[in-house]
Amino acid sequence: MSSSLVSRSVATHLLVALFGMGSWVGINSLWVELPVVVKKLPEGWNLPAYLSVLIALGNVGPVSVTLTHHFAPGRLKERWLIHAVQVLAVGTAIFLALFWEGTAAVAGVEHSLAYLVLAFLLALVCCTSNVSFLPFMYQFPPLFVRTFFIGQGLSALLPCVLALGQGVGQLVCLNGTQGNASQPHYLEENFSATTFFWLLAGLLSVSALAFLALLSWHQEGGGPPPEKSSSQESVASEESFPLQTDGTPAYEGAAESPGPEAPAKPQATSFWTQRNIYLLVLLGVSNALTNGVLPSVQSYSCLPYGGMAYHLSVVLSNIANPVACFVAMFLMCRSSLGLGLLSVLGGVFGAYLMVLAALSPCPPLVGSPVGVALVVTSWILFMGLLSYLKVVIGSLLHEAGHAALVWCGTIIQVGSLVGALLMFPLTSIYHLFRSGTDCVDDCGM
C-alpha cells in the first residue's frame, strides 16, 4: 500500500473516531459535572435521579427512528438525521453554558428548569445517535466500525479528563473546633461549570466537523482505499473495500441496473439466525452492565477505599474502553464460545464490584493497598473485556448488513435503558446501597 493510501486511511480513522466521540459525550459530561452543578441547583443530590429519568425519556428518539426504518424503509436519510442530531447537540451545549443556572417555580417548588430541559435534549441526541451514527458506519469497511467504537470510548474518557483538570470533588479533612472530629472542606474548582459546558460545545463541534469532513472527502474521492482488482488482495485487507454511498450496499445498487453479464443475485438469508440472536443477547447484557448497572454503584464500590481509588477507577476504566477497541482492530475473536467466555469473565469482575458496593461503606480489605489494587484492577478488566466484546459484536453484525447495525444500535440502547431502570429504584428509592461519610471512619478502624 502506497504512502498516500496509508495517509488517507489514517486520516479517515481519525475522522471516524472524532465522529464517534460525539455520540455520548453530552450525557457523559453531565454525569461527571454533577458534583459541581448540584451545589447551585435546587434539586441538590436528587439531580442524578432526575437525570436518569430524562435519559430514559430520551429513548423516544431511537424508538421513532427504529419504527420509521421498519414501516417506511428508505424514507429516512441517515446523513440528514445525523446533521440534525449534531446541530441540536451543539446548540443545546451552547444554551447549557449560557443558562444552566436558570430556575423557575413549578407547582410552587423551585426547579432548575433550564438545566432539566437542556439535559433532556442532550439525552434525546445521545440516545438517537445509537440508531443513526452506527448504521451510517455500514458505508465503511468493517475495520472502521472498530475505530468508531474507539471514538465512543473517547466520549467517556474526554469528559473525565476535563473533570480531573477542573478538580471536581477534591477535599481536605480539617480538624474540627470541638473535639477531634475532622470536617470535610471542599476545594474550589479550577474552572466553573459554565467553562466546562463551553468545552463540551467545542467537543461536539469537532465531532460535527469530522462528519462533514468525512462526507466531503468521500465526495471528492478520498476516504478508504479503493477495491483492488484481485479478490485475494481484497480479502487480505479489510480496508480494501470501497466506501458506499447513502447507506446502500454496493450489491443493491448493482441489482437495480443489472448488466448483460450480471451474476445471479444471491438468495437472501434471514438476519434472525441463532448466531445473530446470540450476539444481540450478549450485546444487550454487556451494555446493561457497562452503561446502567455498574456505573450506578461505582462510587459505592470505590469510595470506601479512598478518593484516589475512585478517581483511578473512573479514569483507567474509561481508558480501558478505547484501548480494548484498539486491540480489536488487530485481534478479533469470532468464536461464539470465545465471546461467551469473555462475557462470563467480565461478569465475574462485575459481580465482585457489585459485592463491594453492597458491603459499602465497609467492604473487604478496606484501608489496605491490596483492596485498592483489586477494586481498580477489577474496574479496568470489567470495562476492558466488555468493551472488547461490544466492538467485536458490532463488527460481526456489520457483516450481516445495514439492518443488522440498526438492530445493533437499538439493542445497545435497550440494554443501557434496562440496566438504568433496574438500578434506579435500588439506589434512589429503596437506598439498598450505603455511602460512607467524608473524613469519618465508618468502619472503626
Phi, psi and omega in degrees: 000130183290165181297326180294320178293322179297315181295322176297318181294316179298316180297321179294318177301317180297315180295320179296318179296317178294323175298313179294330180301329182284356187292309184236014182293333180295305181292321177300324178292321178298321181293313185288339181268358181305315181302338180273312187287332182294340179291335187244344182267145187295337181289339182060221183279009166278351182300321177302324178295317176299318182296321178298318179294319180296322177295321177297318179294333179296347179289356173298332178295300180297329177297315180296317181295316181297317179295323178295317177299325185283313187268340179224065183299135178088348182281328184268114180274114184298326181302312182286329175297318179294319176303314181297317180298315183290321177297316178297321181295312180297315180298319179296318180296322178294314178296327178295317178297328183276324193233014188296337181273357182292135180236161177207153179276125177238116183056037177081003181242134180288128178226153176277074189298316181299313181299316183293318179296315180292326176296322177297318179296320176295321177297319177300317180297310185294318179296320181291334181298330181294332181252013175233310180296311185294313176300328177301329182290354175296338178290348184252159174300156185305326182300328182286338174296322178292323175297322178300319179291329172300317177299320177297324175296323177295333179294339174265325184288314186298317175299325177295319178297318177297319180294323177294318176295330178287335181081040182291133171077013179282136180214160172232148180263117181256144177296134180288160180284338179240125180073198183254006183293139178270148179244133179287136176236113184275129183281150178290142180291157180288331173211161190280169175296326178300315177297320179300316182290329173295321176296323175299316177300324177295316178298317180293325177294320178299318179297318179295319178294325177297321178295317177298321179294320177300313181295315182296317181295321179296317181295332179271004178093010177273206178091205182297154180301148181289165181291137180279159183289327182275130179293328179293320177294326180295318180291332185295333182224127181292340183273005183271356180281149182284151175285130182263167186243148174056028175071014183255124179299151184300323184290335178289318178297323180292328183289336183288330181224072184292143176274178182294334182249024182294136179290160179297139181290127181295148181292131182292138177249149182290140176290330188277063172273165179300321181295314181294322176297318177300316179296319180294323178295313177301319181296315180296316181294316182296321178288327175299321181285314187279333184253348184231303189288299186290320177301332180294337184240015183298318180295322179293326183280334188254318188299329175302335179271000177114160181297325179295320177298320180294311182295320178297319180297316181295310185289311184291326177291326177286333173288324180300330181298299179294330177296317179297321178295323178294319177300321182295341177292335184245338183223100184243125179273120179258353183285130177298321178295317179298318178295322177296319179294321177298319180293322178294316180297316176297323178295328178296313178295322177296321179295321178298318180293325177294322177296316178300318180294320181294329181270359178300141013265013182232067178284172179299148175062023177293138184085001181249141176300330178296319178297318178298314181298320182293316183290321179293315180297320180297319178294320179297312183289323178300309181291321181295312182296313183285333174293318176299317180301316183294318183288326177294316179297319177300320179293319179293322179289332175304323181290343181272355175117175182297315181300327179296322178288329173297314178294326177300311178297322180295316181292323175303314182290319180296315179299316179298319180294315180299317179298318180293316181293328178294320185274338184303308180294328182292324184266325189255341182250306182271345176051053180287342180251138183245138177257156177280176179255132180301136177064020177232134177276096183286343184258000177066035182270000000 
